[in-house]
């Protein structure tokens, strides 16, 4: 090999090395430019006012559709108002979602991040579609990567991403309901009339707010309250009450309804009707007013409660419709009879009677 040929080969090798370094640095530079950029380009804070609908869906068929109304948002699967705070937070987080790092482009690896298409029941991610006036933004939200970031993939894109902030959309409609139900402070309650579907009814009342404990009527003869405050908790059972789920009230009321009527010192009356449906505990509310100062409150309550049946936690349900027996001291248990080894009742042994012994004769043998 002559010197000229060596020089040519050396020059070619240098060109190849330089080109490889340039391509490598160019690729790194292009990838680096994605860090800090928006995941959903165009969906910034200024565009949020134009959002009219948000859809969330999972591969198992679970889905939630949130639709914007004139003054609020609606969970269409329940036809009931949504939690405005949760909806706003989701939109702000989506608008602020920025790329932290690029991840795999290999579709076979998407399930490891939870960002595969949600068209099969095995898919673990949640697809979010945000509908605006001019465009729909679609994102598959996968697993979290700590408390502040998670894996996502723009739908139909081959590139998965690590992005922040952490987005945790839930496709269960119950999670998006406005859970605020009713808040009746115990201090307002004057009287509660309990009419259970089964068992005796009773009334718990107090003459003034200054008396903290409620007296209970219709206590069976020979029984007494377990404590002076036994019924007080019932009066507070409608304080800070929230719902788990909601449905339209049935056209025909169930036959096994229980009622609890709460009356306040300022003229508010709330009739709570309740029944059980399998494992669910359901209640409905009918507010009424007997005084001018509570008329406006009744109208506000009616606008939120009328026509609906609410699922509440079972412990809350039991607290409202507490049976009279649960307020009373337990009766003394009857004495148990002693049993022998064979399980038969033993008869009580009567004490043996002591008969006087015959006096010893002092007459010796042969004496008369």
Buried (B, 14 or more C-beta within 10 A) or exposed (E): EEEEEEEEEEEEEEEEEEEEEEEEEEEEEEEEEBEEEBBBEEBEEEBBEEBEBBBBBBBEEBBBBBBBEEEEBBBBBBEBBBBEEBBEEBBEBBBBBBBBBBBBEEEEEBBBBBBBBBEEEEBBBBBBBBBBEEEEBBBBBBBBBEEEBBBBBBBEBEEBBBBBBBBEBBBBBBBBBBBEBBEBEBEBBBBBBBBBBEEEBBBBBBEEEEEEBBBBEEBEEEBEBEEEEBBBEBBBBBBEBBBBBBBEBEEEEBEEBBBBBBBBBBBBBBBBBBBBEEEBBBBBBBBBBEEEEBEEBBEEBBEBBEEBBBBBEEEBBBBBBBBBEEBBEEEEEEEEEEEEEEEEEEEEEEEEEEEEEEEEEEEEEEEE
